[in-house]
Amino acid sequence: MTCPFCRAGTGEGALVCASCGRDIAAPATLIAERDDLLRKRQELRDELKRARDEAEAIMRRGRSR
């Protein structure tokens, strides 16, 4: 098992992370939801970066005319 907070390896069935000391007895559904939200956040960050890059390219083309 991996600690959902510090990502340190922990023993199966551990209630507290030996590395960071946090309670890791979180239900699997919460961990799955957190992972899904992290994935969605990264997708949004990637989309925002593409939009910024596109806007910058448009601005550069406008200045070069």
C-alpha positions as CSV (number, residue, x, y, z in Angstrom):
1,M,0.0,0.0,0.0
2,T,1.1,3.6,-0.7
3,C,0.5,6.5,1.6
4,P,-2.0,8.8,-0.1
5,F,-0.3,11.9,1.3
6,C,3.5,11.4,1.0
7,R,3.4,8.4,-1.4
8,A,5.8,6.4,0.9
9,G,5.3,2.6,0.9
10,T,3.5,1.3,3.9
11,G,2.6,-2.2,5.0
12,E,-0.8,-3.6,4.0
13,G,-3.4,-2.8,6.6
14,A,-1.4,0.0,8.2
15,L,-3.5,2.6,9.9
16,V,-0.8,5.3,10.2
17,C,2.0,6.1,7.7
18,A,5.4,5.4,9.2
19,S,7.0,8.1,7.0
20,C,4.7,11.1,7.5
21,G,2.6,9.9,10.5
22,R,-0.7,10.7,8.9
23,D,-3.8,8.5,9.3
24,I,-4.0,6.4,6.2
25,A,-7.1,4.5,7.1
26,A,-9.1,6.4,4.5
27,P,-11.8,4.5,2.6
28,A,-10.8,3.3,-0.8
29,T,-13.6,5.3,-2.4
30,L,-12.1,8.6,-1.1
31,I,-8.7,7.7,-2.4
32,A,-10.3,6.8,-5.8
33,E,-12.2,10.1,-5.8
34,R,-9.0,12.0,-5.0
35,D,-7.1,10.3,-7.8
36,D,-9.9,11.2,-10.2
37,L,-9.8,14.8,-9.1
38,L,-6.1,15.0,-9.5
39,R,-6.4,13.5,-13.0
40,K,-9.1,16.1,-13.9
41,R,-7.0,18.9,-12.5
42,Q,-4.0,17.9,-14.6
43,E,-6.2,17.7,-17.7
44,L,-7.5,21.2,-17.0
45,R,-3.9,22.5,-16.5
46,D,-2.9,20.9,-19.8
47,E,-5.9,22.5,-21.6
48,L,-5.1,25.9,-20.1
49,K,-1.5,25.7,-21.2
50,R,-2.6,24.8,-24.8
51,A,-5.0,27.8,-24.8
52,R,-2.3,30.1,-23.5
53,D,0.1,28.9,-26.1
54,E,-2.5,29.4,-28.8
55,A,-3.3,32.9,-27.6
56,E,0.4,33.8,-27.5
57,A,0.8,32.5,-31.1
58,I,-2.1,34.7,-32.2
59,M,-0.7,37.7,-30.5
60,R,2.7,37.2,-32.1
61,R,1.2,36.8,-35.5
62,G,-0.7,40.1,-34.9
63,R,2.4,42.0,-34.0
64,S,4.4,40.7,-37.0
65,R,2.0,42.2,-39.5
